[in-house]
Amino acid sequence: MELPPNARSIAISEFRQKCLSLLPEVAETGGEVIVTRRGRSLAVVSPVPAENSESIYELCSEGAIGYPDPTKPYFSDEQWDEFVGATEAPFGC
């Protein structure tokens, strides 16, 4: 089996012993660790993609997401009636 660039293979027995030191290494280097048992791949340990690292608070403070005025309804009465009318179940369910 040919490993992808920036990846290495490790037996499950060694992974059990070194797991806590491997996780920060994967996060820092961006490399992957392929866990194997008897030469067969079982799992891939990979870093979390950078674009998923922003918290909801960071996104709000940057203006990427937000709620204009939390003291007021988000939808107007007309918009809400239109939404509810479009989502009503058939046969009065």
Secondary structure, 3 states (H helix, E strand, C coil): CCCCCCEEEEEHHHHHHHHHHHHHHHHHHCCEEEEEECCEEEEEECCCCHHHCCCHHHHHHCCCCCCCCCCCCCCCHHHHHHHHHHHCCHHHC
